[in-house]
Amino acid sequence: MDKIALITGGSRGLGASLAVALAPSHHIVAVARTTGALEEVDDRIRAAGGEATLAPMDITNADAMAQLCRAIYDRWGGIDIWAHTAIEAMQLTPTPQLALQEEDFDKSLKVNVEATARLIAYVAPLLGEAGRAVFFRDTHAGEKFFGGYGATKAAQMALAESWQKEAAKIGPVVKILEPKPLATAMRARFFPAEDRSGLTPPDAEAARFLPELLG
């Protein structure tokens, strides 16, 4: 069976860079909402000598995710790596005003927490005992104005950490990695006036993480 890497959030930033980094050794299944951005990643994957299956889907769509996982099972029987980089980064806002941003906060809950929990359930059987699931921590929880994003990201990490402990003896391997501050569009939304010259390019961080993903 081909080695398969599933990248949720694989169209931009670290997810796209991980897809390209893994392409020489894995067939990439890249999931993201934006078809155009996925096609750009596909071009990069092909330039790296790899192949990809593009899945332009919203990870909050339970039926679509179930169908995708079933299709992966039917075609390949399972996967070797799942890197979950999909995230909803709601705008920074004072905590007392979160209730006024109900739609944005609800979307963050759906993407960062509910979809992650559902994907763990769907993807765990595909990984089996020997596969690797990789999540990515950040340090914004508890910072001022990060109440909405920080709370939902922290909840996502709590899911990953619990699964990591539960799977320690039986598999799959669950890794939680902490990227350096990255030169991404998401960070630019949080810190629009930041000097980006000292930020780490996503491709460089993907190269640093590659040994952790490959084991």
N, C-alpha and C positions, 0 to 999 in steps of 0.2 A: 504494500500500500504506500502511496505517496505520503510524504510528511505534509501535514496540513496545519496552517496557522490561521486562526480566526481573529480578526482585528475589529472590534466594535469601536466605532469612532475613527475609522481608518482613512478619512479623506483629507485631514489637515493635521498640522502640528505634530506632536509626538507620535500619534497613531499612524499617520502617513509615513513618517520616518522609520518606524518599526516595521511597517509593511515592506518598505524597500530594503531595509537591512536584512530581513528574514527571507527575502525573495530568492537568493541564490540556493537556499537549502529547503525551502518550503513552498508549496502552493498556497497562495494567499487568498483567503476569503475576506474581503473588505466590506464592512457594513457602515453606511452613513446615509444621511438624508439627501445629500446633494449629489446628483448624478454627474454634473460637470466636474466637480472636484474629485470624485472617484475616478473619472476617466483620466484626469491628469496624473493621479497616483498610478493608474494602470500603465500609463506611458513610462513612468519612472521605473516601475517594476520590470517592464519588458526591456528597458535599457540596461537593467541590472542582470538580465539573462533569466528572469523568472516569468511566472505566469500567475494570473489572478482570476478569481471569480468575483465579479462586482455585485453587491447586493444593496441597491438603493432603497433602504427601508428605514423607518422610524422605529427605534428600539422599544418605544412605548407601546407599539402595536403587538399585542400578545399573539394574535393569530399569525401575523407575518413572521415573528421570531420562531414560533413553533414550527411553521412550515419550513423555514430555513434550516432549522436544526434537523428536522426529519429528512430534508433533501441532502444535507451533509452526511447523515447516517446512511441513507440509501446509496449514495455515490461512493463514499470512502470508508464507511464503517465507524468513523470517529475522527478525532483531531488530536494533534500533539501539543499545541499551544493555543491558549486563549489570552489575548492581551486586551483588557477592557480600558479604553481611554475615552470613551464617550462621556461627555459631561455637559450639563446645562449651567452656564455661568450667569445667573441673574445679576442685574445691575446692583451696585453698591447702594445701600440705603440705611438710614438710621433704624435701629431695631424697633422703636415705637411706631414706625411707619410701615412695617412689614405687612400689617393687616390691610393697608391701603394698596399694596402690590399683590393682592391675592392671586391674580391670574399668573403672574411671573413666579410667585412662590410655589403655587400648585404645580406648575410645569417643572420646576426644579425638583420637587418631591417625586414627580412621576419619572423623570429621567434618572436622577441621581440615586434614588432609593428604590422605588417600586420596580423599575425596569431592571436594576441590578439584581435584586432579589429573584426576580423571575428568570433572568438569564442564568444565574447560578443553578437554579433548578433544571433548566433546559440543557445547559452545557455540561454539567457535571457528568451525566452518563456518556457523553461523547469523549470526555477526557479519560474516563476509566481510572485505573489505579496509577498509571505511569505518566499521565499528561501533566501539563503545567498551566495554571491559571495565574495571571499577573495583573495586579492592581497598582495604582499609583497614588501615593499620598501627597498632600500638600500641607502647609503650615498656617493657613489663614483662619482656621477655626478659632473663634474667640477674639479676633482682631476687630477693631472698631469698623463699623459699616459692613462687615462681612457676615452679619447674622444669618441672612437667608442662604447664601452660598455655603458659608462655613458649616451651618447646621446640617444641611443636606449632604455635603461632602463627608462630614464626620460620620453621619449615619451610614453612608456607603462604606467607609472604612471599618465601621463596627461590624457590618455584614462580612466583609472580607476577613477580618481578624478572627471572628467566630468560626468561619469555615476553615481558616488556616489551622486552628487548634483542633477542630473536629476531624480534619483529614490528615493530621500529622502522622498517624500510624497506618492508615488505610489508603491514603492517596485520594485524589491527586495531590501533587505538590502545589501549594498556594503561596505565591510570592507577593510581598508588598514592598514596592520600591519607591524611593523619594527622589524625584527629579530636582536638578538644580533650577533656579529661575530661568525660564525659557523665553526665547524671543518668538512668542506666538501672538496671534491676533487676540486670543483670550486675555493674555496678560496686558496687552495694550488697552483693552477695554477697562481693566481694573486700574491701570496706571498710565493714562494717556500722555502725561508729561515726563515720563521716566526716560533717563538716558539709557538707550538700549544697547549701547556699545559693549557693556559688560555682561550682557545676557548670553546664555548658552544656546547655540543653534540646535534645533531639534535633532538634526542628523547626527551631531556629535554626541548628544545624550543617548540616542538610540544605539550608537556604536558602543558606548560605555555599558549599556544595559544588556547587550547581546549575549554575553556569557551567562548572565542570570536566566535569560529566556531559554537558552540552549541546554543549560545544565551541565 
